[in-house]
Amino acid sequence: MRKRNTENIGEILQEFLNKNGVLKQKIAEHRVISGWDALLGKAISSYTNNIYFRNGTLYVQLNSSILRAELALAKDRLIKSLNDYAGMHIVEEIIFR
C-alpha cells in the first residue's frame, strides 16, 4: 500500500538543515576538513599532520616547509575551492603551521 503524501528524503533533510543553521554550519565545517584530502590529493595530505577549523579559520599543520610556502601562495584559490566543496562560504582564512 502506497501513501499519498510522500516526500523525498533529500528535500526533507535540506529543509531541516535550512531551519537549523548551527547544524548546517557544523556539517559544512566537517566537509571542509574532509575536502582537504579530496581536493588536494594523497600526496599533499600525506604531509598534513593536523587540520582543524575554528571561528572561520582553517588551521593546517604541515611537516614540509616547502609545501607550506607553496600552499600559502595558493591560499585564495584554496579558500574558494574549499568553500565550493562545502557548499557555503565558511572558510575566511587558512593558517599554515
N, C-alpha and C positions, 0 to 999 in steps of 0.2 A: 504494500500500500504506500503510495507516494503522498507526501504532504503538499499542500497547495502553496503555502507561503514560505518557500525555501529561499535561502540566500547563500551566496558564495562565501566560503570561509575566509578567503583573502580580503574581500570587501569588509567583512565584519571585523577582522583584525586591524585593517587600515583605519577604520572608523574609531576603534578603541584606542589605537595609538595616537590618532589626531586629538582625541579628547584628553589623553594622559600625556602631557608634554614631557614630564620628568622621565617617564619610561622610554619615550621615543628618543630622548637625548642620550640616555644610557645605552640604548641599543646602537645608536649612531656612534658613540664612543667605542663600543666594542667592535663595530665594523671598521673603524679607522685602524685600530690595533691589528685586527686580522687582515686588513687591507695592506698593511705594510709588507707582509710576506707575499701576498698575492700580486701586488703591483711591482715590487722591486725584485722579486725572484729569490731563488735559494742562494745564489752567490752572495748577494748583499745581506740577506737575512742570516747567513752563517757568521757574519761579522757583528751582528747585533746581539748584545748581551742582555739588555733590558729595555723595555719600551712600556711607557705608561702615559696616561692622559690626566691632566689636572687643570681646571679652570681655563679651558680653551687652548691650552698649550700641550703639545705632544713632546714628551721628553724621550730621546733615543740615546741609549748608551752604546757606543761603538768601540771596538777594540782595534781599529785601524785609523790612524791619524790622516792618512792619505784619503781614505774613503770619507772621513768626516769633512775634509776640505772640499771634496768633490760634491758631496751632498749639500753642503752649505751654499755652493754656487747655484744649485738647482732647487733651492728652498721654495721659491714662489711656485714653481711648476709642481713640486711635490704637494704643497698645500692644496692647490687646485685639484690635483688628481685624487688626493685622499678625501677631500670634501665631495667630489663627484662620486667616489666609491661609496661613501657613507650615505649619500642621498640628501644631505643638507649641509649648510655651512656651519661647521662645528670647530674646525681647526683654525685658530687665529695665528699661531706661531709654532715653529718647531725649534727645539733646542737640542743640539747635538752635544753629547758629552763624551 
